[in-house]
Amino acid sequence: MTAAGQPDVLEVIVLSVEDAVQAEAGGATRVEVVRDIHEDGLTPDVRLVEALLAKVRLPLRVMVRPRNTFLVGDATHRDEIARDAAQFAALPVDLVTGYVRAAADGSSALDEEALALVADRAPNARLTVHRAIERVSGDPTAALHRVPRVDRVLSAGAGSGWAERAVALADLQARIAPVRVIVGGGVSRDGVEALAAQPTLRELHVGRIARA
């Protein structure tokens, strides 16, 4: 964030062409396209993505998440993830996805196989690992660097308030560079002020606040 609290990138969640047009007019520099935002965002219809490409000039990041879960439950679920990623492969968009794998000892790590599957099915797309990252125990840096074309991580950070969360996010940014942190998850105006004290956090992801 700049000293004035302005991000270099303002990414806005959109669910429709109208949302995207308003986001572009309001100063968004990128949009994340989802459906069913009340389920933390699921894979949108490819026809919506095609309509957005025809209507707005903003870069699109499109959710690949067929079910409202951060765990890949079975082979059918994995096939759904592959199918959803493949339908966007011919479009000039990047993708948002992310899953965790739970271990018997209660720890969890990024599901690198699921991430690599999305990367394989959409070989021209860059990937954002969404807030599944917050369910990882331990340092995710090595896993993020192993998966092809992961260039962003979306996280709200950890802490009791935005001052603590901003510090935690700046620490995450230092560890995972050159992958960039996108700050998102209930970002308030107080949050924007706290984030302004962290110059390495340059990208902001908003939903409700953009519609306020």
Secondary structure, 3 states (H helix, E strand, C coil): CCCCCCCCEEEEEECCHHHHHHHHHCCCCEEEECECHHHCCECCCHHHHHHHHHHCCCCEEEECCCCCCCCCCCHHHHHHHHHHHHCCCCCCCEEEECCEEECCCCCEEECHHHHHHHHHHCCCCCEEECHHHHHCCCCCHHHHHHCCCEEEEEECCCCCCHHHHHHHHHHHHHHHCCCEEEEECCCCHHHHHHHCCCCCCCEEEECHHHHC
